[in-house]
Amino acid sequence: MADTSRVAVVILNYNGRSFLEQFLPGVLAHSSDSEVIVADNQSTDDSVEWMKENHPQVRLIINPKNGGFAQGYNVALQQVKAEYYVLLNSDVEVTPGWVEPLLDCMESAPSLGACQPKIKAFHQKNSFEYAGAAGGYMDSLGYPFCRGRIFDHLEQDHGQYDDSRPIFWATGACMMIRSELYHQLGGLDEDFFAHMEEIDMCWRMQHMGYQLQYVPHSTVFHVGGGTLNATSPFKTYLNFRNNLWLITKNLPTTQFVWKFPLRLILDGLAGLKFLVEGKGNHTRMIVKAHFNAYASLGKMWGKRKQFPPKTSPLVVKKWLFLQYFLMKKHTFSEIIPEKLP
């Protein structure tokens, strides 16, 4: 095993040879004081062969199977010694000096568990990107959203979110986290497979008393949908199932007992919307997600024992779907004009 590094940038790869070819040279060029590691999740393309031939100096971890984003990182990070981990998607373009502001932020306060940079869209570089934007938040019903991204509406970056501030969750596309804390948390919940597992980990982090931070002086550009396309019915399944798991594990009991049934109704309305739009496959995936969530309710509830839920001051006390669909507020600053703590 390698000697302990200060920062280890760990890229989880699955059939992403084209992304590695496009973005890995930039990561290596702009992360000179960090160890860069590629963890391969049993790719069926030529990613591994390409890495060995073109970047033999880069440490390559080959996971025994493809257990998704969560298990992939958990298995790989058991083999990485560093003070800080950076979880970095393979489809991310980093910029010069991107690591230092994140590290400075983490060093500034021991109560910070994780942080993220500004996430902008690779194909529209003046726009925020879906997976993280200017930091993740949560509404009172358990719907995640971002500063700069409400549902599917992406804002242009005009410098309006250039202040560093606490956030509810940091994106798995590019997150710096204390390695010791990662392992104390048990890593990412492998039952999630992919999608929202980083939100779950960030929520558990808060139950332990840690905070998270958005760092605008570090910027990366994310392609998005590199492994699972946004139009995939399977992605719909994961999003709906995992969000129900998320609130089952993390909402205080007095809130869960009425918010969970309400969420089932709202999910049903979303299913009807898909049906009207001619996307019956997505409706079927929502039904499947619900049956899976019911069947695993006891298991997910049991996970609360290790990290007893606490009310977070960063939960936005508004219902996002009402603000967006009924009141037609499509930007973060319209919905939340006041400054959060």
C-alpha positions in Angstrom: 0.0 0.0 0.0 1.2 3.5 -0.8 2.5 5.8 1.9 0.0 8.2 3.4 -0.6 11.2 1.1 -2.1 14.6 2.1 -4.7 14.5 -0.6 -5.7 11.6 -2.8 -7.8 12.4 -5.9 -9.7 9.1 -6.6 -11.5 8.7 -9.9 -14.0 5.9 -10.1 -14.2 4.6 -13.7 -16.7 2.4 -15.4 -16.4 2.1 -19.2 -15.1 5.7 -19.3 -12.0 5.3 -21.4 -13.0 8.3 -23.5 -13.4 10.4 -20.4 -10.1 9.3 -19.0 -8.4 10.1 -22.3 -10.0 13.5 -22.4 -9.8 14.6 -18.7 -7.1 12.6 -16.9 -4.2 14.6 -18.3 -5.7 17.8 -16.9 -6.2 16.2 -13.5 -2.6 15.1 -13.5 -1.4 18.6 -14.6 -3.4 20.6 -12.1 -3.2 18.3 -9.0 0.6 18.2 -8.7 0.6 18.0 -4.9 -2.0 15.3 -4.7 -1.9 11.6 -5.4 -4.1 10.8 -8.4 -5.6 7.3 -8.4 -8.0 5.6 -10.8 -10.3 2.9 -9.4 -11.8 0.8 -12.1 -15.2 -0.8 -11.5 -14.8 -3.9 -13.8 -15.0 -1.9 -17.0 -15.9 -4.0 -20.1 -14.2 -1.5 -22.4 -10.5 -1.1 -22.8 -10.1 1.4 -19.9 -7.7 -0.7 -17.9 -5.5 -1.5 -20.9 -5.5 2.1 -22.0 -4.4 3.2 -18.5 -1.6 0.7 -18.3 -0.3 1.7 -21.7 -0.7 5.5 -21.5 -0.4 6.3 -17.7 1.6 3.5 -16.1 2.7 6.0 -13.4 -0.9 6.4 -12.1 -1.9 4.0 -9.4 -4.7 1.8 -10.7 -7.0 -0.1 -8.4 -9.2 -2.7 -10.0 -12.3 -3.5 -8.0 -13.4 -7.2 -8.0 -16.9 -6.3 -9.3 -19.1 -3.4 -10.4 -21.0 -2.6 -7.2 -22.0 0.8 -8.4 -20.7 4.2 -7.2 -21.1 3.4 -3.5 -19.5 0.1 -3.3 -16.9 1.0 -5.9 -15.6 3.9 -3.7 -15.9 1.9 -0.5 -13.8 -0.9 -1.8 -11.2 1.3 -3.5 -10.8 3.7 -0.5 -10.0 0.9 1.8 -6.8 0.7 -0.1 -6.0 4.4 -0.1 -4.1 6.2 2.7 -4.5 9.9 2.7 -5.6 12.6 5.1 -8.2 13.8 2.6 -10.0 12.0 -0.2 -11.4 13.8 -3.3 -14.1 11.8 -5.0 -13.9 12.9 -8.6 -16.1 11.7 -11.5 -14.2 10.6 -14.6 -16.2 13.1 -16.7 -14.9 16.2 -14.9 -12.6 18.8 -16.3 -10.6 20.5 -13.5 -9.0 23.9 -13.6 -5.6 25.2 -12.4 -5.4 25.5 -8.7 -8.7 23.6 -8.1 -7.4 21.5 -5.1 -5.9 24.3 -2.9 -9.1 26.2 -2.1 -10.8 23.0 -1.1 -7.8 22.0 1.1 -7.7 25.5 2.7 -11.4 25.3 3.5 -11.0 21.9 5.2 -8.0 23.0 7.1 -9.8 26.1 8.4 -12.1 24.3 10.7 -12.1 20.8 12.2 -15.9 20.8 12.3 -16.0 20.7 8.5 -16.5 17.2 7.2 -16.6 17.8 3.5 -16.7 20.5 0.9 -17.3 20.9 -2.9 -16.2 23.4 -5.6 -18.4 25.3 -8.0 -19.7 22.8 -10.5 -20.3 24.2 -14.0 -21.5 22.5 -17.2 -18.8 21.3 -19.5 -20.9 21.8 -22.7 -22.3 25.2 -21.5 -19.5 26.7 -19.5 -21.4 29.8 -18.4 -24.0 27.6 -16.8 -24.2 25.7 -13.5 -24.3 21.9 -13.8 -27.1 19.7 -12.5 -25.0 17.5 -10.1 -23.9 20.0 -7.5 -24.0 23.5 -9.0 -23.1 26.0 -6.1 -23.8 23.5 -3.4 -26.6 21.1 -2.4 -29.7 21.8 -0.2 -32.7 19.9 1.0 -36.3 21.1 1.3 -38.5 20.0 4.2 -40.1 17.1 2.3 -36.7 15.6 1.4 -36.3 16.9 -2.1 -32.7 17.7 -2.9 -31.8 20.8 -5.0 -28.9 23.1 -5.6 -28.0 26.7 -5.4 -28.0 27.3 -9.1 -30.2 24.3 -10.0 -33.9 23.8 -9.1 -35.3 20.5 -10.4 -34.1 20.6 -14.1 -33.7 24.4 -14.3 -30.1 25.5 -14.5 -29.0 29.0 -13.9 -26.3 30.9 -15.7 -23.3 31.8 -13.6 -23.1 35.6 -13.2 -21.1 35.5 -10.0 -24.3 35.6 -7.9 -23.2 32.6 -5.9 -19.5 33.4 -5.3 -19.7 33.5 -1.5 -18.5 30.5 0.4 -21.2 29.2 2.7 -22.5 26.1 4.5 -24.4 23.6 2.4 -26.6 20.6 3.2 -24.8 18.2 0.9 -21.7 18.1 -1.4 -21.8 16.4 -4.7 -20.3 13.1 -5.4 -19.1 14.5 -8.7 -16.3 16.4 -6.9 -16.2 16.2 -3.1 -13.3 16.6 -0.6 -13.9 14.6 2.6 -11.8 13.8 5.6 -10.7 10.2 5.2 -11.0 9.3 8.8 -14.6 10.6 8.8 -15.4 8.7 5.6 -14.5 5.4 7.3 -16.3 6.4 10.6 -19.4 6.9 8.6 -19.0 3.4 7.0 -18.5 5.1 3.7 -21.3 5.4 1.2 -24.4 3.2 1.7 -23.9 0.4 -0.8 -27.6 -0.5 -0.9 -28.1 2.8 -2.9 -25.9 1.5 -5.7 -25.8 4.9 -7.4 -27.6 8.3 -6.9 -28.1 10.2 -3.7 -25.7 8.0 -1.7 -23.5 11.1 -1.3 -26.5 13.1 0.1 -27.2 10.3 2.5 -23.6 10.3 3.7 -23.6 14.1 4.1 -26.9 13.9 6.1 -25.3 11.3 8.4 -22.3 13.5 8.7 -24.5 16.3 10.1 -26.1 13.8 12.5 -22.5 13.4 13.9 -22.1 17.2 14.3 -20.1 18.0 11.2 -20.7 20.7 8.7 -20.2 21.0 4.9 -19.1 24.0 2.8 -19.3 25.3 -0.7 -16.0 26.7 -2.0 -16.6 29.1 -5.0 -12.9 29.8 -5.6 -12.4 26.3 -6.9 -14.2 25.5 -10.2 -14.6 22.3 -12.2 -16.7 21.5 -15.3 -18.8 18.4 -15.3 -20.2 16.6 -18.4 -22.9 14.8 -16.5 -24.8 11.6 -17.3 -21.5 9.9 -18.2 -22.3 6.5 -16.8 -26.2 6.6 -16.6 -28.0 8.9 -19.0 -30.7 11.3 -17.6 -33.3 9.7 -19.9 -32.7 6.2 -18.5 -35.7 4.6 -16.8 -33.3 2.8 -14.5 -32.0 6.2 -13.4 -35.6 7.2 -12.6 -36.0 4.0 -10.6 -32.8 4.7 -8.6 -33.8 8.4 -7.9 -37.2 7.6 -6.6 -36.3 4.5 -4.6 -33.1 6.1 -3.1 -34.9 9.3 -2.2 -37.5 7.3 -0.2 -34.6 5.4 1.5 -32.9 8.7 2.1 -35.8 10.2 4.2 -36.5 6.8 5.9 -32.9 6.8 7.2 -32.5 10.4 8.1 -35.8 12.3 8.8 -36.6 12.6 12.6 -39.5 10.3 13.5 -42.0 13.0 14.2 -41.5 14.3 10.6 -41.2 10.9 8.9 -44.6 9.6 10.0 -46.5 12.2 7.9 -43.9 13.2 5.3 -43.3 9.7 4.0 -47.0 9.1 3.1 -47.2 12.6 1.5 -44.1 11.8 -0.6 -45.8 8.6 -1.9 -48.7 10.7 -3.1 -46.4 13.2 -4.8 -44.4 10.4 -6.4 -47.7 9.0 -7.8 -48.4 12.4 -9.3 -45.0 12.4 -10.9 -45.8 8.9 -12.3 -49.0 10.3 -13.8 -47.0 13.2 -15.4 -44.6 10.7 -17.0 -47.6 8.7 -18.3 -49.3 11.8 -19.9 -45.9 12.6 -21.5 -45.8 9.1 -23.1 -43.0 7.9 -20.8 -44.7 4.8 -19.5 -41.4 3.1 -18.8 -40.6 5.8 -16.2 -44.0 5.4 -14.6 -43.4 1.7 -14.2 -40.0 2.4 -12.7 -41.6 4.6 -10.0 -44.1 1.8 -9.2 -41.1 -0.6 -8.9 -39.2 1.9 -6.8 -42.1 2.1 -4.4 -42.5 -1.7 -4.0 -38.8 -1.9 -3.4 -38.9 0.9 -0.8 -41.8 -0.9 1.0 -40.0 -4.2 1.1 -36.9 -2.7 2.5 -38.5 -0.3 5.0 -37.5 -2.3 8.0 -33.9 -2.6 6.9 -33.6 1.1 6.2 -35.3 2.0 9.4 -32.8 -0.2 11.3 -29.9 1.8 9.9 -31.1 4.8 12.0 -29.7 3.3 15.1 -26.1 4.0 14.2 -26.7 7.6 13.2 -29.8 8.8 15.1 -31.5 11.5 13.0 -31.3 15.1 14.1 -33.0 18.2 12.7 -30.6 20.1 10.5 -30.7 24.0 10.5 -30.0 23.8 6.8 -33.2 22.1 5.8 -35.1 24.7 3.8 -38.5 25.0 5.5 -40.4 25.3 2.2 -42.0 22.8 -0.2 -39.9 23.0 -3.3 -42.6 21.6 -5.7 -45.0 24.3 -4.6 -42.4 27.1 -5.1 -41.4 25.8 -8.5 -44.6 24.5 -10.2 -47.3 26.7 -8.6 -45.4 29.9 -7.7 -43.2 29.7 -10.8 -40.0 30.4 -8.8 -37.2 28.8 -10.8 -34.0 30.1 -9.2 -32.5 29.6 -5.8 -32.5 33.3 -4.9 -36.2 33.6 -5.8 -37.1 30.7 -3.5 -34.7 31.6 -0.7 -34.0 35.4 -0.7 -32.9 35.3 3.0 -29.4 34.2 3.9 -29.3 30.8 5.5 -27.1 30.3 8.6 
